Amino acid sequence: MKTVLSIAGSDSSAGAGIQQDLKTITSLGCYGATVITAITSQNTLGVQDVMPVPASVVKSQIASVLSDLDVSAIKIGMIPNREVAEVIVETLKSSLPWGEMGWMCPVIYDPVMVSTSGRRLMDEDSLDYIIENLIPLCTLVTPNIPEHDVLMKFSCKVDNSGAVLVKGGHADGGDMTDTLYLPEGKVERFTSPRIETSNLHGTGCTLSSAIACYLAMGESITEAVRKAKQVIDKGISGGRNLRIGKGNGPLWLF
């Protein structure tokens, strides 16, 4: 069984963040380990409060996992501040084996900046550091359209990371197209019909965690994205009629 590590924030309503990552990883037959970067008070209506975990505790969590478990892929989500970003980069650099093509263990970064309800989840001060130090080390970065626009304003080019998947859920139209930019210049597009539902909480977490699982299993980036998109479609279809909470409900993968 492959082990996938999620480094992300906690969602008290369990529709996104660490909780959704664990559900996704488990549903795909992998073992999920976690490092919590922030504790959020949130539900289907929005984020009410955020408490970053001290950087020293984030560092010790990563060290605890990587010193004992054989991790095959890492997914990184919410990074609340620069201090946490620094210890993630420093601890991974000192713990993961490095090869000619980068870390031997695939690293997927989902740049969570703002919640669906509009709550900022990352300090502005973090962006420069993440762009300069974390993104170039990642196998894949998975921004949505607004996040990609922010990164581009900070001169974050596709070449700065291994690959970039721009998620198209924020675009208008009946279909959703995610665009994968590969390091060698190849572009792949993945289009699926838009499923009408208000239950879309945690789609980004689900997608990035599913990609991490498939990369851990040895799939190529293109095939990992293709299969993860099928997981998303299944989760949205399965959750569209759920009545959990009063707002933007979760996906259902089981």
KAPE-V203766 format. One record per helix or strand of 3 or more residues. SS is the DSSP state (helix for helix, strand for strand). FROM is the first residue (numbers start at 1). TO is the last residue. Records with the same first field share a line. If there is no record, write none. Layout:
SS: FROM-TO / FROM-TO
This chain:
strand: 3-11 / 31-43 / 46-52 / 71-76 / 106-109 / 163-167 / 175-182 / 187-193
helix: 17-27 / 55-66 / 82-95 / 124-137 / 145-153 / 158-160 / 203-216 / 221-239
